[in-house]
């Protein structure tokens, strides 16, 4: 493998060594980072919340170390994972996302905790925080897969991810959680669609978050299809990278440009095919 020199045809114990050594550096840096953000982000002001996030990060790094060690001991190259390895990675990512969500959602324990029952405004604030957390989580769950398709095209791991429906599942789970809280308003908006109904739905935190998660999942589905089509048509990654970025930001524009590019490339391929297949005359 370029830069690292790791084996690309079999297991390599240098991979878990690399992960373990740099995890010891990454964890303190993560702690320093959330400490620096504590003054700006209200959810990080609680020392207990920061402790929970550090424990989640430590659990993720420990799980990642165990995963790459298991992969290497089975004689499997890092960039050629099989289905069990991908499944274990998916479970690890989902568990980390759930732990992060729980760490941010759980109210911080303080001197007045438990002294009196929370008042309705407080419950409203917690619900708003939950909706905001899920809103942020929807894109964070999709971002690693976008990064692979944009920054690491051609890797066998990236190709497998792009061909799998699993990347959408965590985002759809976020959608279901958000939609469940506003289902009457959501059903009214989609069963009798009009502008006023959707405006009313978007005024609700859960409604706006559900629509956002649905858009994120649909955009990811489109991005995976675009990536696979580009690989089939041999469109250069330097062309596809900006198109995928545009699809992340403004998917209708990105998809329309890709469809136009796809039509041009397919037409040229059909025109060139008879010339390549024609037998040579002596």
C-alpha positions in Angstrom: 0.0 0.0 0.0 1.4 3.5 -0.8 2.9 5.5 2.1 2.4 2.8 4.7 3.8 -0.2 2.8 1.1 -2.5 4.3 0.4 -5.8 2.6 -2.6 -5.6 0.2 -2.8 -9.3 -0.5 -2.9 -10.8 3.0 -3.1 -10.0 6.7 -0.7 -7.5 8.2 -0.2 -7.0 12.0 1.3 -3.6 11.4 -2.2 -2.3 10.9 -3.4 -3.0 14.4 -0.1 -1.8 15.7 -0.6 1.5 13.9 -4.2 1.8 15.1 -3.3 1.0 18.7 -0.3 3.4 18.9 -2.2 6.3 17.3 -5.3 5.7 19.4 -3.2 6.6 22.4 -2.5 9.9 20.8 -6.0 10.5 19.4 -7.9 10.0 22.7 -6.1 12.9 24.5 -6.5 15.1 21.4 -10.2 14.3 21.4 -10.4 15.3 25.0 -8.6 18.6 24.4 -10.9 19.3 21.5 -14.1 18.9 23.4 -12.6 20.8 26.3 -11.9 23.7 23.9 -15.4 23.5 22.5 -17.0 23.4 25.9 -17.3 27.2 26.1 -19.0 27.4 22.7 -21.3 24.3 22.7 -23.8 24.3 25.5 -24.0 20.5 25.5 -20.3 20.1 26.2 -20.3 22.4 29.3 -21.1 19.5 31.6 -18.0 17.6 32.7 -20.1 14.4 32.9 -21.1 14.8 29.3 -17.5 15.2 28.2 -16.6 12.2 30.2 -19.3 10.1 28.5 -18.1 11.2 25.1 -14.5 10.3 25.9 -15.7 6.8 27.1 -17.6 6.4 23.8 -14.4 7.4 21.8 -12.3 5.0 23.8 -14.9 2.2 23.2 -14.8 3.0 19.4 -11.0 2.9 19.3 -10.9 -0.3 21.3 -13.4 -1.9 19.0 -11.5 -0.7 15.9 -8.3 -2.1 17.2 -10.0 -5.5 17.9 -11.5 -5.4 14.4 -8.3 -4.8 12.5 -6.5 -7.4 14.7 -9.1 -10.0 13.9 -8.9 -9.1 10.2 -5.2 -9.4 10.1 -5.1 -12.7 12.0 -7.5 -14.2 9.5 -5.0 -13.3 6.7 -7.2 -10.6 5.2 -5.8 -7.4 3.8 -7.1 -4.1 5.2 -8.5 -2.9 1.8 -10.2 -6.2 1.0 -12.7 -6.8 3.8 -15.2 -9.6 3.5 -18.8 -9.6 4.6 -18.2 -10.5 8.3 -15.6 -7.7 8.6 -18.0 -5.1 7.0 -20.8 -6.3 9.2 -18.7 -5.9 12.3 -17.6 -2.5 11.2 -21.2 -1.5 10.6 -22.1 -2.7 14.1 -19.2 -0.7 15.6 -20.2 2.5 13.8 -23.8 2.1 14.8 -22.9 1.4 18.4 -20.6 4.5 18.4 -23.4 6.7 16.9 -25.9 5.4 19.5 -23.4 6.0 22.3 -22.7 9.5 21.1 -26.4 10.3 20.9 -27.0 8.9 24.4 -24.1 10.8 25.8 -25.4 14.1 24.4 -29.1 13.4 25.1 -28.7 12.3 28.7 -29.1 15.4 31.0 -26.1 16.3 33.1 -26.2 15.5 36.8 -26.0 18.7 38.8 -26.4 19.9 42.4 -30.2 20.4 41.9 -30.7 17.1 40.0 -33.6 15.2 41.5 -34.6 18.0 43.9 -37.8 18.8 42.1 -39.7 17.3 39.1 -38.9 19.0 35.8 -41.4 21.6 34.6 -43.0 21.4 31.2 -40.7 24.1 29.7 -37.7 21.9 30.7 -39.2 18.9 29.0 -39.8 21.0 25.9 -36.1 22.0 26.0 -35.0 18.4 26.2 -37.2 17.5 23.3 -35.7 20.3 21.3 -32.2 19.2 22.1 -33.1 15.6 21.1 -34.4 16.8 17.8 -31.4 19.0 17.2 -29.0 16.1 18.1 -30.8 13.7 15.7 -30.8 16.4 13.0 -27.0 16.7 13.3 -26.6 12.9 13.5 -28.4 12.2 10.2 -25.6 13.8 8.2 -22.8 12.6 10.4 -23.9 9.0 9.8 -23.8 9.6 6.0 -20.6 11.7 5.8 -18.1 8.8 6.1 -19.6 7.1 3.0 -19.6 10.3 1.0 -15.9 10.7 2.0 -15.1 7.3 0.8 -16.7 7.8 -2.6 -15.2 11.2 -3.1 -11.7 10.7 -1.6 -11.1 7.0 -2.1 -12.7 5.9 -5.4 -11.5 2.6 -6.7 -10.8 0.9 -3.4 -12.5 -2.5 -3.1 -14.0 -1.4 0.2 -15.5 1.8 -1.4 -16.9 -0.3 -4.2 -18.6 -2.6 -1.8 -20.0 0.2 0.3 -21.4 1.9 -2.9 -23.1 -1.4 -3.9 -24.6 -2.0 -0.5 -28.0 -0.6 0.9 -26.6 -0.7 4.4 -25.2 2.9 4.5 -28.7 4.3 4.3 -30.1 2.2 7.2 -28.7 4.3 10.1 -30.0 7.5 8.5 -33.4 5.9 7.9 -33.4 4.8 11.6 -32.9 8.5 12.5 -35.8 9.4 10.2 -38.1 6.9 11.8 -37.3 8.2 15.3 -38.0 11.8 14.3 -41.1 10.9 12.2 -42.6 8.9 15.1 -42.8 12.1 17.2 -44.7 14.1 14.6 -46.5 11.3 12.7 -50.0 12.9 12.8 -48.7 16.1 11.3 -46.5 14.2 8.9 -49.3 11.9 7.7 -51.6 15.0 7.2 -48.9 16.7 5.1 -48.2 13.7 2.8 -51.8 12.4 2.5 -53.2 15.8 1.6 -50.2 17.7 0.3 -50.4 21.4 0.2 -48.0 24.3 1.0 -49.7 25.2 4.2 -49.5 21.7 5.6 -45.8 21.4 4.9 -45.1 24.8 6.3 -46.8 23.7 9.5 -44.8 20.4 9.6 -41.5 22.3 9.1 -42.3 24.5 12.1 -41.9 21.4 14.3 -38.4 20.4 15.2 -39.2 16.8 14.6 -40.9 17.5 11.3 -38.0 19.5 9.9 -35.5 16.9 11.2 -37.5 14.0 9.6 -37.6 15.8 6.2 -33.8 16.5 6.5 -33.0 12.8 7.3 -35.2 11.7 4.4 -33.2 14.1 2.1 -29.9 12.8 3.4 -30.9 9.2 2.9 -32.2 9.9 -0.7 -29.1 11.9 -1.6 -26.8 9.1 -0.3 -28.8 6.6 -2.5 -28.3 8.8 -5.5 -24.6 9.3 -4.7 -24.1 5.5 -4.5 -25.8 5.0 -7.9 -23.8 7.8 -9.5 -20.6 6.3 -8.1 -21.4 2.9 -9.5 -22.4 4.3 -12.9 -19.2 6.3 -13.1 -17.1 3.3 -12.3 -18.9 1.3 -15.1 -18.4 4.1 -17.6 -14.8 4.8 -16.4 -15.5 8.4 -15.7 -12.4 9.9 -14.1 -12.5 10.4 -10.3 -11.4 14.0 -10.7 -14.6 14.6 -12.7 -16.8 12.7 -10.3 -15.4 14.1 -7.1 -16.8 17.7 -7.7 -20.1 16.2 -9.0 -20.5 14.2 -5.8 -19.7 17.2 -3.7 -22.4 19.2 -5.6 -24.8 16.3 -5.0 -24.2 16.5 -1.3 -24.9 20.2 -1.3 -27.6 20.6 -4.0 -28.5 17.1 -5.2 -30.8 18.1 -8.1 -28.0 20.1 -9.8 -25.5 17.4 -9.2 -27.8 14.6 -10.5 -28.8 16.6 -13.6 -25.2 17.4 -14.5 -24.2 13.7 -14.0 -27.1 12.6 -16.2 -25.9 14.9 -19.0 -22.3 13.6 -18.6 -23.5 10.0 -18.5 -25.5 10.5 -21.8 -22.5 12.0 -23.5 -20.1 9.2 -22.3 -22.6 6.4 -23.2 -23.1 7.9 -26.7 -19.3 8.0 -27.3 -18.9 4.5 -26.0 -21.6 3.2 -28.4 -20.0 5.0 -31.4 -16.5 3.6 -30.6 -17.7 0.0 -30.0 -18.2 -0.9 -33.7 -14.7 0.4 -34.6 -13.1 -1.7 -31.9 -15.1 -4.8 -32.8 -14.5 -4.5 -36.6 -12.1 -7.2 -37.9 -8.9 -6.1 -39.5 -8.6 -6.5 -43.3 -5.4 -8.0 -44.7 
